[in-house]
Amino acid sequence: MKKEAIIEDPYLEYIDLANIGGDQAAAPPLPQPAQPKPGEFKLIGKYTPRVDGRKIVTGEALYTHDLVFEGMLIAKILRSPHASADVVSVDLGPALSYPGVKAALKLKDGRVKWAGEPIAAVAAVDERTAEESLKLIKVEYKVLPHVVSVDKAMAQGAPLVQNEGNVAKSNEYTRGDAEKGFKEADVIFEQTYKTSWEVHQPTETHGSLAKWDGDNLTVWDSTQAIQSVRDGLARSLAMPASRIKVIKHYMGGGFGSKLGVNDHTIIAARMAKETGRPVKILLTRQENSDCVGYRPTAWMTVRAGAKKDGTLTALTLKNYNCGGIGRGDRCSEPFTDVYKCANVKVEEYAVFVNTCGSRATRAPGHTQATFGLEGFMEELAARLSLDPLELRLKNYSTKDKGDTGTPYSTKGLEQCYKLGAEKIGWSRRNKKPGAGNGTVRTGLGMASQIWPGAGVPGTLADVKLYNDGSVEVDCGTQDIGTGTRTHIAIVAAETLGLEPRDISVHIGNSDLPWAPISGGSLTVPSVAPAVRDAALKAAEYLKGLAAKKLNVAPAEIVLEDKKAVSKTDPGKSIDLKELARTIPRPMPFHGERANMTPGFAYQTFGAHFAEVEVDTETGKIKVKKVVAAHDIGRVLNRQTAESQVIGAITQGMSAALFEEKIMDPETGTMLNPNLHDYKVATAMDIPEIVPIFADVIDDRLNNLGTKGLGEPPRIPASAVIANAVFNAIGVHVREIPMTPARVLAALKRKEAGK
Ligand code: MOS
């Protein structure tokens, strides 16, 4: 290992954005309106169906894939079939002279480092012509040796993926003195846990459509980040950001793979410029599987010292992350933050192989780390003959950095433990793992979760009142699929005494007031408080108008049931529609998401409990039930919140049992780049899922006390199943996906007493 400097990877930078609450803690808070008392809300916290649910299920909602423009060209990318090669020459000539081809671009010179790297692109009158003409591009490669497996990349004499070597330090953290902590321990325990390459597999593959109007560019993109795509395009095309508009109406998921500007988006923009025609480019399922990232693997060796009563005296992690040619994730935070422990040491390394770079994947780092940390805690509990829940409570922290740092503003993890354990019937678990009888064994497991999800101060939203009484909300956010339009409509309607369907929600256009990426569980806790702020200002204005009309003080007025009503004399009221007639012009009210109160740490928390059945003859696992208890502050809409949890558990179970990107060592290509060979859980696999919310309102966080939920329920969702399997069969599989072969191998290991 030559390189000691800690490496960075810009595509993963957003993880730091997720920590923005911590960075902002020093800034003075903006004034925030007081939060309503319990029971004061009519819509917030209740079940509200999606305002656009009908549109989505009937196919009326527009996805990037649906868009067709007059004269539109279709572009396709020629990709390297080799995992490592030098591009000697690229001849576009024969493709360019193919009838129907309007443009061709050379994209690569020099070293190719993964199979799938873009080499050239064509734009043609239709998809078929584009595909056919790609075959005519002549590329001469000098093929070089490659490596696509983590073990082989780390071995002596492996082909070098990066010049400095195939292993580089990516993260380190120390507090206290781990060696001293181990000396104080009654028990020292060490285990290694592994996670696989997990592909995002959004329902809608990546896609972009670019159209120029003179010097102005409009791009429709299947993205989680319209604002970042605009800024990225401006940089890539060396043009003013002010001349670029990025639009995304609806999308079929992203899970972290769609957080920035993509090669194919830049290609579409360049070819649209060259041809003077709109250019659309959609990635195939194969390209989506092997060219636009995945969750990096983790290979975590966890070591802890503990007293007999379970008190942790030392905790260390040595982790090898593999994110292809990229840095991979950092997995330290759950290790450094979840449990009270004074002596902690983390060392992480990136291992480079010849596959495309990994990308943020639903709770990057935390998800892998939680499989390692929580698997370890379950095994440690068994080693100490303690109830796994007691072990966790024994090491409960109320401050960050394992109880050595800043106090958490709120932490509802204890409530999550209590509510979840009750609901699953925790006392039913095998007191000793594997204690049951028969071929089919049942077990219960648990896992804890931490994740920032506090939202981004500075997020903007406008509420506009029209003089016919209609209301519009403008916000440059996007709906990744979680129901953002509904969340915005609920907050505005609640504040103005209207119904969600009365609010026209304008989002998905980068010209609208700034909002952050829909990633990092940031959307609700960033956007909802900004909308609330704007709506409160609009409400004040309406109350002022009503007060004059009704001849009472503005403080007297409440807005409810589409009326302005006097609190003391309910006989005095006026319809909001009628009141609005006095508005001289459309009135905009600007809202901003304020800073958090300084001096506190803001995180989301949760605990999952699972019940599984394991067939010890076949090695098959059946997940029976998952109870998911979460502290996300105030729940905005219970209906969409529950659906986040159900989706995340399905995805986590899928990763625990099935999902794995498999690379062919011979060719350096992906063997399962489709949804037939890459197995994703379907309806048949999904267990009973019980979402529970702890409803711990955080008054210091924002004007709604609400945190994010996009990622939290994904974090413990694989770990909890592995832990339930451990409780069922008495041996921890320690590697996901827990295929039948791996389960049977673990049972053999147990028989052999290893
Ligand atoms: Mo992200 S990994 O898009 O929340």
Boltz pocket constraint, residues with backbone or C-beta under 6 A from the ligand:
constraints:
  - pocket:
      binder: B
      contacts: [[A, 224], [A, 254], [A, 255], [A, 256], [A, 257], [A, 259], [A, 360], [A, 361], [A, 362], [A, 363], [A, 364], [A, 518], [A, 519], [A, 520], [A, 521], [A, 710], [A, 711]]
      max_distance: 6.0
